[in-house]
Amino acid sequence: MWKGFDVIPAPYLLYLGSSQDPLSIKTARGVAHWRPEKCVGERRLSADAQSLGLANLSYGEAVARGARTMLIGVANRGGVMTEGDVAEVLAAIAAGLDVASGLHQRLRDNKDIAQAAARHGRKLYDVRDPAPNLPVGNGEKRAGYRLLTVGTDCSVGKMYTSLALERELKGRNVRCDFRATGQTGIMIDGAGVPVDAVVADFISGSVEQLSPARSDGGWDIIEGQGSLYHPSYAGVSLGLLHGAQPDALVICDEPGRAHMRGLPGRVLPSLEDTIRVNLEAARLTNPNVVVVGVAFNTSGLPRAAADRLCAETSDRTGLPVQDPVAHGVSLIVDRMLECFASSRRAASAGR
């Protein structure tokens, strides 16, 4: 797997700025959830800003507690830094911190930031840098099993679901690898390909390279991006779907979301339509692809209502339905392994 940057030095200070939108701090939240041992605190600029419940530290306090890198944990539409963000990056560098960012706007492209880093001897990590010389996808069948998480919209839990599936499989001693395709996943795993920064012709090829043939009977769990129904990001989602050549899909959704992220007035598709359209598109490179479960983000619902919704949706779709954070993904993994048990046994017998 390609590593597009040196391993980012931990521990981290998570920069949240003045963000008011819970979805805008998903990068920081993901790192704090999956790598809590690497996080010493957060940096909020106002009392009413979104918080992860970590200590709100100045840059000097963070360095005193051992922080080595400030991770920019916020993202806006377009992935750009505000003037305020730039000022905070400069302050972090002056205090002795390296800085890592997954925004589309590169740290190194800001003259003031680049000069400050050079002056203070600090490193800048631009996570959204695709590898050079990416191949064009060919759609040829390659050995191994692959699962891709897909969604009704952006930011509905595809990364969380992928990491939860990896953890559950490893807990059952099933060989598997998480394949990161977005800034947060790359920061968590330390490697991957930022597919939304790849030139369109090379998206499918970059994912084929990310998830090469494997002959150990294990699984690649590939993090999905965007949604085939989102007008802004469907192109990335389709290229990822074709390059992943998935054997299995898990559909991710946030029940009750009012509209597509960033597009007021545009409603989310139904689960049934999402299943149908993703299967049709995936069959271009794997005619035998199947859906093995539904992952709900029910954080906005009371627990009893969330449990009832999962049960009702499972009855309606005939699929296991779980919230990866609240319930885990054991039922989804049960279905996944059951669907491919016969082919795994045949492969083992042939060796």
C-alpha positions in Angstrom: 0.0 0.0 0.0 1.2 3.5 -0.9 2.3 5.8 2.0 2.1 9.3 0.7 3.8 10.9 3.7 6.1 10.0 6.6 4.4 8.7 9.7 2.9 11.8 11.4 4.6 12.2 14.8 2.3 11.6 17.7 0.9 12.7 20.2 -1.5 15.1 18.5 -3.3 18.3 19.3 -6.6 18.3 17.4 -7.5 21.7 15.9 -11.3 22.4 15.9 -11.2 26.2 15.4 -14.5 27.9 15.9 -16.6 25.2 14.1 -20.3 25.1 14.8 -21.1 22.1 12.5 -20.7 18.7 14.1 -20.0 17.2 10.6 -17.2 19.7 10.0 -15.1 18.2 12.7 -15.4 14.6 11.6 -11.7 14.3 10.9 -10.8 15.2 14.5 -13.6 13.0 15.8 -12.5 10.0 13.8 -8.9 10.3 15.1 -10.0 10.8 18.7 -12.3 7.8 18.5 -10.0 5.3 16.8 -6.6 6.6 18.1 -7.4 8.1 21.5 -4.0 7.2 22.9 -2.4 9.6 20.4 -4.5 12.6 21.3 -3.4 15.0 24.2 -6.1 17.6 23.7 -8.1 19.9 21.4 -7.7 23.5 20.3 -11.1 25.4 20.3 -11.2 29.1 19.7 -14.5 29.8 21.3 -16.6 28.4 24.2 -19.5 27.5 21.9 -17.4 25.7 19.2 -17.8 22.0 18.7 -15.9 19.9 21.2 -14.7 16.3 21.5 -14.6 16.6 25.3 -10.8 16.7 25.4 -8.8 19.3 27.3 -8.8 22.6 25.4 -5.1 23.6 25.3 -3.0 26.5 24.1 -0.2 25.5 21.9 2.3 26.0 24.6 0.3 23.8 27.0 0.0 21.1 24.3 3.8 21.1 23.7 4.3 20.8 27.5 2.0 17.7 27.5 4.1 16.1 24.8 2.2 17.0 21.6 4.3 16.9 18.5 1.8 17.6 15.7 -1.3 19.7 15.4 -3.8 17.9 13.2 -6.2 20.2 11.4 -9.4 18.3 12.3 -11.9 20.5 10.6 -13.1 20.5 7.0 -15.4 22.8 5.0 -16.9 22.7 1.6 -14.0 22.9 -0.8 -11.4 22.1 1.9 -9.8 25.6 2.3 -8.2 27.4 5.2 -9.6 30.7 6.5 -7.4 33.6 7.4 -8.0 32.6 11.0 -6.9 29.0 10.4 -3.7 30.2 8.8 -3.0 32.4 11.8 -3.5 29.4 14.1 -1.2 27.2 12.0 1.5 29.9 12.3 1.1 30.0 16.1 1.3 26.2 16.3 4.5 26.2 14.3 6.0 29.0 16.4 5.2 27.0 19.6 7.2 24.0 18.2 4.5 21.8 16.6 4.5 20.1 13.2 1.2 20.5 11.3 -0.8 17.9 9.4 -3.8 18.7 7.2 -6.1 16.7 4.9 -7.6 19.8 3.3 -7.6 20.2 -0.4 -5.7 23.5 0.1 -2.1 22.3 0.8 -0.2 23.7 3.7 3.0 24.0 1.6 1.2 26.2 -0.9 0.6 28.9 1.6 3.8 31.1 1.5 3.6 32.3 5.1 3.1 28.7 6.4 5.9 27.3 4.3 8.3 30.1 5.4 7.4 29.7 9.1 7.9 25.9 8.9 11.3 26.4 7.3 12.3 29.1 9.8 11.3 27.0 12.9 12.5 23.6 11.5 9.0 22.1 11.6 7.4 19.6 9.1 4.2 20.0 7.2 2.2 17.0 6.3 -0.3 17.3 3.4 -2.3 14.1 3.6 -4.4 14.7 0.5 -1.4 14.1 -1.9 -2.0 11.3 -4.3 0.9 9.1 -5.3 2.7 9.9 -8.5 2.4 7.7 -11.6 -1.0 6.1 -10.7 -2.3 3.5 -13.2 -5.4 3.6 -15.2 -7.9 1.0 -14.0 -8.4 -2.2 -16.1 -11.2 -4.0 -14.3 -9.5 -7.3 -14.5 -10.5 -9.8 -11.8 -7.9 -10.1 -9.1 -7.6 -12.7 -6.3 -9.0 -12.1 -2.8 -12.1 -10.8 -1.1 -13.1 -7.1 -0.9 -15.8 -5.3 0.9 -16.7 -1.7 0.1 -18.8 0.6 2.3 -21.2 2.8 0.3 -23.7 5.4 1.4 -26.9 7.4 0.8 -24.9 10.6 1.4 -21.5 12.0 2.5 -20.5 11.7 6.1 -22.9 8.9 7.1 -20.4 6.6 8.7 -18.6 4.7 5.9 -15.2 5.1 7.6 -16.5 4.1 11.0 -18.2 1.1 9.6 -15.1 0.0 7.7 -12.9 0.3 10.8 -15.5 -1.5 12.9 -15.7 -4.3 10.3 -11.9 -4.6 10.4 -11.9 -4.8 14.2 -14.6 -7.4 14.3 -12.9 -9.6 11.7 -9.5 -9.4 13.4 -11.3 -10.4 16.6 -12.4 -13.5 14.9 -8.9 -14.2 13.6 -9.9 -13.5 10.0 -7.1 -11.9 8.0 -8.1 -8.4 6.8 -6.8 -5.0 6.1 -8.5 -1.6 6.2 -7.8 0.4 3.1 -8.1 4.1 3.6 -9.4 6.4 0.9 -10.0 9.7 2.7 -8.1 12.1 4.8 -9.3 10.9 8.2 -8.8 7.2 7.4 -5.3 7.9 6.2 -4.5 9.8 9.4 -5.8 6.9 11.4 -4.2 4.1 9.4 -1.0 5.9 8.3 -1.4 5.0 4.7 -4.0 5.0 1.8 -5.0 7.0 -1.3 -7.0 10.2 -1.1 -9.3 9.3 -4.0 -11.1 12.7 -4.1 -7.7 14.3 -5.0 -6.9 11.9 -7.8 -7.4 12.9 -11.4 -10.6 11.4 -12.6 -9.1 9.0 -15.2 -7.0 7.4 -12.5 -9.5 6.9 -9.6 -10.3 3.3 -10.4 -6.7 2.5 -11.0 -5.6 4.0 -7.8 -8.1 1.8 -5.9 -6.9 -1.3 -7.8 -3.4 -0.4 -6.6 -4.6 0.3 -3.1 -6.2 -3.2 -2.9 -4.0 -5.6 -4.8 -4.5 -9.3 -5.3 -4.3 -11.4 -2.1 -4.1 -15.1 -1.9 -4.4 -15.6 1.9 -8.2 -16.0 2.0 -8.5 -12.6 3.8 -10.4 -9.5 3.1 -9.7 -5.9 2.2 -12.1 -3.6 3.8 -12.2 -0.5 1.6 -13.4 2.8 2.9 -16.1 4.3 0.7 -16.5 8.0 -0.2 -19.4 10.2 -1.1 -22.6 8.8 -2.7 -23.7 7.9 -6.2 -26.7 10.1 -5.4 -24.7 13.2 -4.4 -24.4 15.6 -7.4 -21.1 17.0 -6.1 -19.2 13.7 -5.4 -20.9 10.9 -7.4 -17.9 10.8 -9.8 -15.5 9.9 -7.0 -18.0 7.3 -5.6 -18.3 5.6 -9.0 -14.6 5.4 -9.7 -14.0 4.0 -6.3 -16.8 1.4 -6.7 -15.3 0.2 -10.0 -11.7 0.1 -8.8 -12.6 -1.7 -5.5 -14.2 -4.5 -7.5 -16.1 -5.4 -4.3 -17.5 -8.9 -3.5 -19.6 -7.4 -0.8 -21.2 -4.0 0.0 -22.4 -2.5 3.2 -24.9 0.4 2.8 -24.4 3.3 5.3 -27.1 5.8 6.2 -28.0 8.4 8.8 -31.8 8.0 9.5 -33.6 11.3 9.7 -31.1 13.4 7.9 -33.0 16.4 6.4 -31.1 16.7 3.1 -28.0 15.8 1.3 -24.9 17.4 2.9 -24.4 20.9 1.5 -27.5 20.7 -0.7 -30.6 21.9 1.1 -33.8 20.7 -0.5 -32.3 17.6 -2.0 -33.6 14.6 -0.1 -31.7 11.4 0.5 -32.5 8.3 -1.5 -34.2 5.3 0.0 -32.2 2.3 1.1 -33.8 0.2 -1.6 -32.8 2.6 -4.3 -29.3 2.9 -2.9 -28.9 -0.9 -2.9 -30.2 -1.2 -6.4 -28.1 1.6 -8.0 -24.9 0.5 -6.2 -25.3 -3.1 -7.2 -25.9 -2.1 -10.8 -22.8 0.0 -10.9 -20.6 -2.5 -9.1 -21.5 -5.3 -11.5 -19.4 -3.7 -14.2 -16.3 -5.1 -12.5 -17.8 -7.8 -10.3 -21.0 -9.4 -11.6 -21.3 -11.4 -8.4 -21.3 -8.6 -5.9 -23.8 -8.8 -3.0 -25.1 -6.5 -0.2 -24.4 -8.1 3.2 -25.7 -5.4 5.6 -26.9 -1.9 6.5 -25.0 0.3 8.9 -27.0 3.1 10.5 -25.6 6.2 12.3 -28.3 6.5 14.9 -26.5 9.0 17.1 -29.4 11.5 16.7 -32.0 9.0 17.9 -33.0 7.8 21.4 -31.6 4.3 22.0 -35.0 2.6 22.1 -36.1 4.2 18.8 -32.7 3.4 17.2 -33.0 -0.3 18.2 -36.6 -0.4 16.9 -35.6 1.2 13.6 -32.8 -1.3 13.1 -35.1 -4.2 13.7 -37.8 -2.9 11.4 -35.4 -2.2 8.6 -33.9 -5.6 8.9 -37.3 -7.2 8.6 -38.1 -5.0 5.6 -34.8 -5.6 3.7 -33.9 -9.1 4.9 -30.4 -7.7 5.8 -28.7 -7.4 9.2 -28.9 -3.7 10.3 -26.7 -2.3 13.0 -25.2 0.9 14.3 -21.4 0.2 14.4 -20.8 2.5 17.3 -23.9 1.5 19.4 -24.2 -2.2 18.5 -21.0 -3.3 16.8 -21.1 -5.1 13.5 -21.2 -8.8 14.5 -24.4 -9.6 12.6 -23.1 -8.0 9.4 -19.9 -9.9 9.7 -21.9 -13.1 10.3 -23.8 -12.5 7.0 -20.6 -11.6 5.2 -18.7 -14.7 6.2 -21.8 -16.9 5.6 -22.2 -15.6 2.0 -18.6 -16.5 1.1 -18.1 -19.6 3.3 -18.5 -22.0 0.3 -16.0 -20.2 -1.9 -13.5 -20.0 1.0 -13.8 -23.8 1.6 -13.3 -24.5 -2.1 -10.2 -22.3 -2.2 -8.8 -24.0 0.9 -9.5 -27.5 -0.6 -7.7 -26.5 -3.8 -4.5 -25.5 -2.1 
